[in-house]
Amino acid sequence: MQRDLDLMKQILIEVEALDKPRLDLPINGYDKIVVNEHIYLCSQDGFLEATILRDSEGQAAQAIVSRLTSQGHEFLRLARNTNLWNKAKSTFKDKAVDITIQTLFLYMKQEAIHLLPK
C-alpha cells in the first residue's frame, strides 16, 4: 500500500466532524482496508486516536476512530490553506522525496511563519 497524504487529510477532516467514536470511516473512492490502514498511520503519527482491529492476515479489518488530537487539529488548520497544502506537496514531489505526514506538517508550520505580516 502506498501512503496517500490526500487520503490522510480527508480522514482527519471526517474525524473532526464526528460527535462520537465511529466504527470504520467510509471515504468515497477508497477501499475500507486502505482507509483503515491510513487511519492507523494517522494514529501512529499522533493526529488522531483510534483502535485498529486486524484480521488473521494482518490487515486492518476494522478501525474505531475516537477523535482528533490537538496536533490533528493544528495540522488541519494548516492543511485547509490550499496554497500552503499544494506548495508543501509539490515541493517534496519536485525533489522526488517520499514524505510522511509528520514531515509535511513540519514543513507547513515553517511555511506558515513566512505568511505572518512583518
PyMOL commands that set and color helices and strands:
alter all, ss='L'
color gray80, all
select helices_A, chain A and resi 5-16+32-44+70-79+82-94+101-114
alter helices_A, ss='H'
color red, helices_A
select strands_A, chain A and resi 22-23+48-54+60-68
alter strands_A, ss='S'
color yellow, strands_A
deselect
rebuild
show_as cartoon
